[in-house]
Structure formats: structure tokens, C-alpha cells
Amino acid sequence: MSRVCDLTGKRAMVGNNVS
């Protein structure tokens, strides 16, 4: 969640990988 959120969260800050 931490690493994926950092990578995907940056390009898709919609909250897909934030949850």
C-alpha cells in the first residue's frame, strides 16, 4: 500500500490505490 500508493497515487490521485 505504501509503495503502490506512492507510484500509482502520484499519477492517479483519484484514490484507486489509496484504499
DAZINOR-V326415 format. One record per residue. PHI is phi in whole degrees, -180 to 180 (NA if undefined). NEAR is the number of other C-alpha atoms within 12 Angstrom. D_LAST is the distance of its C-alpha to the last C-alpha in whole Angstrom. Layout:
# DAZINOR-V326415
((PHI	NEAR	D_LAST) (PHI	NEAR	D_LAST))
This chain:
# DAZINOR-V326415
((NA	13	8) (-70	12	11) (-74	11	13) (-65	17	11) (-66	18	9) (-72	16	12) (-80	15	14) (-80	18	12) (-62	18	10) (-77	16	14) (-86	14	15) (-122	14	12) (-76	15	11) (-73	12	10) (111	15	7) (-77	16	6) (-101	18	5) (-73	18	4) (-78	12	0))
